[in-house]
Amino acid sequence: MKHSWHAGNKEYTLSWDGIFVSEFPLFYEVSVGTVEGGCDILQWQETTRTNITFGFPPTITNMYKMSLYVYVRAISAGGTYEGVKLVIT
């Protein structure tokens, strides 16, 4: 999984292109939190793209030494899924 920080906009872009392989269309759910399993930044955002850009909620004012816990889940039409985790420090 790739990630990049856009300081001017205070946004992250995540990309998981090529990680999930399926002969059927997939959609993805993305969650990002400041603790493992958390979702205080992004809560299960759905997308059909293999990337997402997100900002921080106004409740988070200090990003110094913050770790981000990312979870991306790929879901097929049949409801089966596979997930990957990433920690950004």
MARVO-436625 format. One record per residue (C-alpha): residue in three letters; x, y, z. Coordinates in steps of 0.25 Angstrom, whole numbers, plus 5000, padded with zeros to 4 digits. Each point is the difference from the previous one (the first is absolute). Layout:
alaXYZ/...
//
This chain:
met500050005000/lys500550144997/his499750135007/ser500450144998/trp499850135009/his499650134994/ala500450105010/gly499450124993/asn498649945001/lys500349915012/glu499549884993/tyr500549864998/thr499849924987/leu500049845002/ser500149914988/trp499949855000/asp500049974985/gly500449864996/ile499949955015/phe498649934998/val499849904988/ser498649964996/glu499449964987/phe498750075005/pro499850155003/leu500450045014/phe499750125009/tyr500850045012/glu499850055014/val501050095006/ser500250035015/val501050095006/gly500350025015/thr501050055010/val499949875007/glu500049864995/gly498649964996/gly499650155001/cys499250094990/asp500150145006/ile500650054987/leu499249924989/gln498949905003/trp499849894990/gln499950094988/glu499649924988/thr500650024986/thr500249924987/arg501350074997/thr501349945005/asn500450135007/ile499450105009/thr500450145005/phe499650055014/gly500250115010/phe499950015015/pro498850045008/pro500150135007/thr500149925014/ile501449964996/thr500950135002/asn501349945002/met500649904990/tyr501450005006/lys500549855002/met498649954997/ser499949864995/leu498949964990/tyr499449875000/val499449964986/tyr499149894996/val499549974986/arg499049894997/ala499749954986/ile498649954999/ser499549914988/ala498550004995/gly499949875008/gly500350075013/thr501349935002/tyr501250095004/glu501550015002/gly500750115008/val501350075002/lys500650095011/leu501050115000/val500650085011/ile500550144996/thr501050065010/
//
